């Protein structure tokens, strides 16, 4: 056999080997695999953001009382889905950070990119927002504007308007540590014992966090009440960081992976029955946040499976495209809808806001586009200087 034949045979073997790897990779990310969260990640962000906006609309509808035409819809949505959009959004953030950090583990570049992404639109648009709401609508002083802008009033339990901004910045800070905790050790990517080790680490960490939060609730109830909307979401983000590695490694769903969503579905049913008397106290808020987390572990898989099947079958293209657009503008839509909602409620009141939902939706979309446009222009100038 001459050298050319040997080289040709070697090349054919390499091609066959690569094809086998591709087939195995596809199998590992097929039906009921964690990688489906990556395939429809943008659509899921869209679903999550729509869920957040609907929650805030429904909360105002419920405040209008049973006389409102939309009361039944608002009550049922709040009862069945509540804040699940927030929880799904945080889980997806953890997944997205995992992919991003795997590509570039430079800490300075990571923090610079993440902080600029959040702070640029917040700084530019939050200052005029607080000037309008504090000085014009609420007739307060300039000192109140700065306290709101720098989250002083959030920690005092007075205003939770932009709680997500300070929360996600804190999660960005701790993520590199979570990445090290949940990353598969080299050479053990396919080891079952390694998968079990990471699952135990995640379980111990999340349970420990809830124990710490419960202790905080008992020892410092005032401080806990002030910031519970944020600190009770820390375990949700941790879970997102944990499953992010599963998604990145294209792991299949195991029986143990399904256990938590099943518990969440059961607990949600229990909470629905428990909430029938409509009494809300500190204990129920804790239980509701915990349930929203567990329930959302089921919802994210259900939505991902449905969207992944639609994508594979190439069905409902317009809907999927719409969700992708919403997902692409998720941060901007969060900021814009919070601002528009606050200003409209301050000017029109709850009932006036509900009666003008079409204005709210249109104004939210327009402002989100403006925020995106302005932010991108500033990003380009910043990165050119860097």
C-alpha positions as CSV (number, residue, x, y, z in Angstrom):
1,X,0.0,0.0,0.0
2,X,1.5,3.4,-1.0
3,X,1.6,6.6,1.0
4,X,-1.3,8.2,-0.8
5,X,-3.6,5.2,-0.1
6,X,-2.6,5.3,3.6
7,X,-3.3,9.0,3.9
8,X,-6.7,8.6,2.2
9,X,-7.6,5.8,4.5
10,X,-6.5,7.8,7.6
11,X,-8.5,10.8,6.3
12,X,-11.6,8.6,5.8
13,X,-11.3,7.2,9.4
14,X,-11.1,10.7,10.8
15,X,-14.2,11.7,8.9
16,X,-16.0,8.7,10.1
17,X,-14.9,9.4,13.7
18,X,-16.1,13.0,13.5
19,X,-19.4,11.9,12.0
20,X,-19.9,9.4,14.9
21,X,-19.1,12.2,17.4
22,X,-21.6,14.5,15.7
23,X,-24.3,11.8,15.8
24,X,-23.6,11.1,19.5
25,X,-23.7,14.8,20.2
26,X,-27.1,15.1,18.5
27,X,-28.4,12.1,20.4
28,X,-27.3,13.6,23.7
29,X,-29.2,16.9,22.9
30,X,-32.2,15.2,21.5
31,X,-35.7,14.9,23.0
32,X,-35.9,15.4,26.8
33,X,-32.3,16.7,27.0
34,X,-31.2,19.7,29.0
35,X,-29.7,21.2,25.8
36,X,-33.3,22.0,24.6
37,X,-33.1,25.0,27.0
38,X,-30.2,26.4,24.9
39,X,-32.0,25.7,21.5
40,X,-35.0,27.8,22.5
41,X,-33.3,30.1,25.1
42,X,-34.3,33.3,23.4
43,X,-37.9,32.2,23.1
44,X,-37.9,31.2,26.8
45,X,-36.6,34.6,27.7
46,X,-39.6,36.0,25.7
47,X,-42.0,33.8,27.6
48,X,-40.5,34.8,30.9
49,X,-40.7,38.5,30.2
50,X,-44.3,38.3,29.0
51,X,-45.0,36.5,32.3
52,X,-43.4,39.3,34.3
53,X,-45.3,42.0,32.5
54,X,-48.6,40.0,32.9
55,X,-48.0,39.6,36.6
56,X,-47.6,43.3,37.1
57,X,-50.7,44.0,35.1
58,X,-52.7,41.4,37.0
59,X,-51.6,42.8,40.3
60,X,-53.1,46.1,39.4
61,X,-56.3,44.5,38.1
62,X,-56.7,42.7,41.4
63,X,-56.3,46.0,43.3
64,X,-59.3,47.4,41.4
65,X,-61.5,44.8,43.1
66,X,-64.1,42.4,41.7
67,X,-65.9,45.2,39.9
68,X,-63.2,45.2,37.2
69,X,-64.1,43.4,34.0
70,X,-60.6,41.7,34.0
71,X,-60.7,40.7,37.7
72,X,-61.2,37.0,37.0
73,X,-58.4,36.9,34.5
74,X,-56.1,38.8,36.9
75,X,-56.9,36.6,39.9
76,X,-56.5,33.3,38.0
77,X,-53.2,34.3,36.4
78,X,-51.8,35.4,39.7
79,X,-53.0,32.2,41.3
80,X,-51.8,29.8,38.6
81,X,-48.5,31.5,37.5
82,X,-47.8,34.3,39.9
83,X,-44.1,35.3,39.7
84,X,-43.0,32.3,37.7
85,X,-41.8,34.6,34.9
86,X,-39.2,36.1,37.3
87,X,-38.0,32.7,38.4
88,X,-37.7,31.4,34.8
89,X,-35.8,34.6,33.8
90,X,-33.3,34.1,36.7
91,X,-32.7,30.4,35.8
92,X,-32.1,31.3,32.2
93,X,-29.7,34.0,33.3
94,X,-27.7,31.4,35.2
95,X,-27.7,29.2,32.1
96,X,-26.6,32.0,29.8
97,X,-23.7,33.0,32.1
98,X,-22.5,29.4,32.0
99,X,-22.1,29.5,28.2
100,X,-20.6,33.0,28.3
101,X,-18.1,32.1,31.0
102,X,-17.0,28.9,29.3
103,X,-16.1,31.0,26.2
104,X,-14.1,33.6,28.1
105,X,-13.0,33.1,31.7
106,X,-11.2,36.5,32.0
107,X,-12.7,38.0,35.2
108,X,-12.1,41.6,34.3
109,X,-13.7,41.2,30.8
110,X,-16.6,39.3,32.4
111,X,-17.4,41.9,35.0
112,X,-16.9,44.8,32.6
113,X,-19.3,43.3,30.1
114,X,-22.0,42.3,32.6
115,X,-22.0,45.5,34.6
116,X,-22.0,47.7,31.6
117,X,-25.0,45.7,30.1
118,X,-27.0,46.5,33.2
119,X,-25.7,49.9,34.4
120,X,-25.7,51.8,31.1
121,X,-29.4,51.6,30.5
122,X,-30.2,52.0,34.2
123,X,-28.1,55.1,34.8
124,X,-29.3,56.8,31.6
125,X,-33.0,56.2,32.1
126,X,-33.5,55.8,35.9
127,X,-32.3,59.3,36.7
128,X,-35.0,61.1,34.6
129,X,-37.5,58.5,35.8
130,X,-36.9,59.3,39.5
131,X,-36.8,63.0,38.8
132,X,-40.3,62.7,37.3
133,X,-41.8,60.4,39.9
134,X,-40.2,61.9,43.0
135,X,-40.2,65.6,42.1
136,X,-43.2,66.0,39.8
137,X,-45.7,63.2,40.7
138,X,-44.9,62.7,44.4
139,X,-43.6,66.3,45.1
140,X,-40.6,65.2,47.0
141,X,-37.0,66.6,47.3
142,X,-33.9,66.0,45.3
143,X,-32.4,63.9,48.2
144,X,-35.3,61.4,47.6
145,X,-34.2,61.1,44.0
146,X,-30.7,60.0,44.9
147,X,-31.9,57.7,47.7
148,X,-34.2,55.9,45.1
149,X,-31.5,55.9,42.5
150,X,-28.8,54.3,44.7
151,X,-31.3,51.8,46.2
152,X,-31.3,53.3,49.7
153,X,-35.1,53.2,49.8
154,X,-35.0,49.6,48.7
155,X,-33.0,48.4,51.7
156,X,-35.3,50.5,53.9
157,X,-38.2,48.6,52.5
158,X,-39.8,51.7,51.0
159,X,-39.5,51.1,47.3
160,X,-38.8,47.8,45.3
161,X,-39.2,49.4,41.9
162,X,-35.8,48.4,40.5
163,X,-35.0,45.6,42.9
164,X,-34.0,43.3,40.0
165,X,-31.1,45.7,39.0
166,X,-29.3,45.5,42.3
167,X,-30.1,41.8,42.7
168,X,-28.7,40.7,39.3
169,X,-25.5,42.8,39.8
170,X,-25.0,40.9,43.1
171,X,-25.5,37.6,41.3
172,X,-23.0,38.6,38.6
173,X,-20.5,39.2,41.3
174,X,-20.9,35.7,42.9
175,X,-21.3,33.8,39.6
176,X,-17.6,32.9,39.0
177,X,-17.6,31.1,42.4
178,X,-20.8,29.2,41.4
179,X,-19.2,28.3,38.1
180,X,-16.2,26.7,39.9
181,X,-18.6,24.8,42.2
182,X,-20.8,23.4,39.4
183,X,-18.2,22.9,36.6
184,X,-17.4,19.3,35.7
185,X,-13.8,18.3,36.6
186,X,-11.6,17.6,33.6
187,X,-11.8,14.0,32.5
188,X,-14.9,13.3,34.5
189,X,-17.5,15.0,32.2
190,X,-19.3,11.6,31.5
191,X,-18.9,10.2,35.0
192,X,-22.1,9.4,36.9
193,X,-20.4,9.9,40.2
194,X,-19.3,13.4,39.1
195,X,-22.9,14.2,38.2
196,X,-24.1,13.0,41.6
197,X,-21.4,15.0,43.3
198,X,-22.5,18.2,41.6
199,X,-26.2,17.4,42.4
200,X,-25.3,17.0,46.1
201,X,-23.3,20.3,46.1
202,X,-26.3,22.1,44.6
203,X,-28.8,20.5,47.0
204,X,-26.7,21.3,50.1
205,X,-26.1,24.9,48.9
206,X,-29.7,25.6,48.1
207,X,-31.0,24.0,51.3
208,X,-28.4,25.9,53.3
209,X,-29.5,29.2,51.7
210,X,-33.1,28.6,52.6
211,X,-32.2,27.7,56.2
212,X,-30.1,30.9,56.4
213,X,-33.0,32.9,54.9
214,X,-35.5,31.4,57.3
215,X,-33.2,32.2,60.2
216,X,-33.0,35.8,59.0
217,X,-36.8,35.9,58.9
218,X,-36.9,34.8,62.5
219,X,-34.0,36.9,63.9
220,X,-34.3,40.1,61.8
221,X,-37.9,40.2,60.5
222,X,-37.9,43.9,59.6
223,X,-34.7,43.6,57.5
224,X,-36.0,40.4,56.0
225,X,-39.3,42.0,55.0
226,X,-37.5,44.9,53.4
227,X,-35.6,42.9,50.9
228,X,-37.3,39.5,50.8
229,X,-38.3,40.1,47.2
230,X,-34.7,39.8,46.3
231,X,-33.0,37.5,48.8
232,X,-35.6,34.7,48.4
233,X,-34.6,34.6,44.7
234,X,-30.9,33.8,45.4
235,X,-31.6,30.0,45.4
236,X,-33.3,30.3,42.1
237,X,-30.3,31.9,40.5
238,X,-28.0,29.2,42.1
239,X,-30.2,26.5,40.6
240,X,-29.9,28.3,37.2
241,X,-26.1,28.2,37.5
242,X,-26.3,24.5,38.4
243,X,-28.4,23.5,35.4
244,X,-26.4,25.8,33.2
245,X,-23.5,23.2,33.3
246,X,-26.0,20.4,32.4
247,X,-27.2,22.4,29.5
248,X,-23.7,23.2,28.3
249,X,-22.6,19.6,28.6
250,X,-25.8,18.5,26.7
251,X,-26.8,16.1,29.5
252,X,-30.0,14.1,29.4
253,X,-32.8,14.6,31.9
254,X,-32.5,11.9,34.7
255,X,-35.2,10.7,37.1
256,X,-33.6,12.8,39.9
257,X,-33.8,15.9,37.6
258,X,-37.5,15.4,37.3
259,X,-38.0,15.0,41.0
260,X,-37.8,18.7,41.9
261,X,-40.3,19.8,39.2
262,X,-42.8,17.1,40.4
263,X,-42.4,18.4,44.0
264,X,-43.0,21.9,42.7
265,X,-46.2,21.0,40.9
266,X,-47.5,19.3,44.0
267,X,-46.6,22.2,46.3
268,X,-48.2,24.6,43.9
269,X,-51.5,22.7,44.2
270,X,-51.2,22.8,48.0
271,X,-50.5,26.6,47.9
272,X,-53.5,27.2,45.7
273,X,-55.8,25.5,48.2
274,X,-54.0,27.3,51.1
275,X,-54.5,30.7,49.5
276,X,-58.3,30.3,49.2
277,X,-59.0,32.5,52.2
278,X,-56.8,35.3,50.6
279,X,-54.9,36.0,53.8
280,X,-51.2,36.9,53.2
281,X,-48.6,36.9,56.0
282,X,-44.9,36.6,56.3
283,X,-45.0,32.8,56.5
284,X,-47.1,32.5,53.4
285,X,-44.8,34.9,51.5
286,X,-41.9,32.7,52.3
287,X,-43.8,29.6,51.2
288,X,-45.1,31.3,48.0
289,X,-41.5,32.3,47.0
290,X,-40.3,28.8,47.6
291,X,-43.2,27.3,45.7
292,X,-42.7,29.7,42.8
293,X,-39.1,28.4,42.6
294,X,-40.0,24.7,42.6
295,X,-43.0,25.2,40.4
296,X,-40.9,27.1,37.9
297,X,-38.4,24.3,37.6
298,X,-41.4,22.4,36.1
299,X,-42.6,25.2,33.9
300,X,-39.3,26.0,32.3
301,X,-39.0,22.3,31.2
302,X,-42.6,22.3,29.9
303,X,-42.2,25.5,28.0
304,X,-38.8,24.4,26.6
305,X,-40.2,21.0,25.5
306,X,-43.2,22.7,23.7
307,X,-41.1,25.3,22.0
308,X,-38.4,22.8,21.0
309,X,-41.0,20.5,19.5
310,X,-42.5,23.5,17.6
311,X,-39.0,24.5,16.4
312,X,-38.2,20.9,15.2
313,X,-41.5,20.7,13.4
314,X,-41.1,24.2,12.0
315,X,-44.5,25.2,13.3
316,X,-45.9,28.6,14.5
317,X,-43.0,30.6,13.1
318,X,-44.6,33.9,13.7
319,X,-45.2,33.1,17.4
320,X,-41.6,31.9,17.9
321,X,-40.3,34.9,16.1
322,X,-42.3,37.2,18.3
323,X,-41.0,35.4,21.4
324,X,-37.5,35.8,20.2
325,X,-37.9,39.5,19.7
326,X,-39.3,39.8,23.2
327,X,-36.4,37.8,24.5
328,X,-33.9,39.9,22.7
329,X,-35.3,43.0,24.3
330,X,-36.0,41.4,27.7
331,X,-33.8,43.7,29.9
332,X,-35.1,46.8,28.1
333,X,-38.7,45.7,28.4
334,X,-38.2,45.1,32.1
335,X,-36.9,48.6,32.6
336,X,-39.4,50.3,30.3
337,X,-42.5,48.5,31.7
338,X,-41.5,49.2,35.3
339,X,-41.1,52.9,34.5
340,X,-44.3,53.3,32.4
341,X,-46.3,51.4,35.0
342,X,-45.1,53.5,37.9
343,X,-45.7,56.8,36.1
344,X,-49.2,55.8,34.9
345,X,-50.3,54.5,38.3
346,X,-49.0,57.7,39.9
347,X,-50.9,59.8,37.4
348,X,-54.1,57.8,36.8
349,X,-54.3,55.5,39.8
350,X,-54.8,51.7,39.6
351,X,-58.2,51.8,37.8
352,X,-57.0,54.4,35.4
353,X,-54.0,52.3,34.6
354,X,-56.1,49.2,33.9
355,X,-58.4,51.2,31.7
356,X,-55.4,52.3,29.6
357,X,-53.5,49.1,29.2
358,X,-53.2,49.6,25.5
359,X,-51.3,52.8,26.2
360,X,-49.1,51.0,28.7
361,X,-48.2,48.2,26.2
362,X,-47.5,50.6,23.3
363,X,-45.4,53.0,25.5
364,X,-43.5,50.1,27.0
365,X,-42.6,48.8,23.5
366,X,-41.5,52.2,22.2
367,X,-39.4,53.0,25.3
368,X,-37.8,49.6,25.2
369,X,-36.7,50.2,21.6
370,X,-35.3,53.6,22.6
371,X,-33.4,52.1,25.6
372,X,-31.9,49.4,23.3
373,X,-30.9,51.9,20.7
374,X,-29.3,54.4,23.0
375,X,-27.5,51.6,25.0
376,X,-26.0,50.1,21.8
377,X,-24.7,53.5,20.7
378,X,-23.1,54.0,24.1
379,X,-21.7,50.5,24.1
380,X,-20.0,51.1,20.8
381,X,-18.3,54.3,22.0
382,X,-17.2,52.6,25.3
383,X,-15.7,49.5,23.5
384,X,-13.9,51.7,21.0
385,X,-12.1,53.5,23.8
386,X,-11.3,50.2,25.5
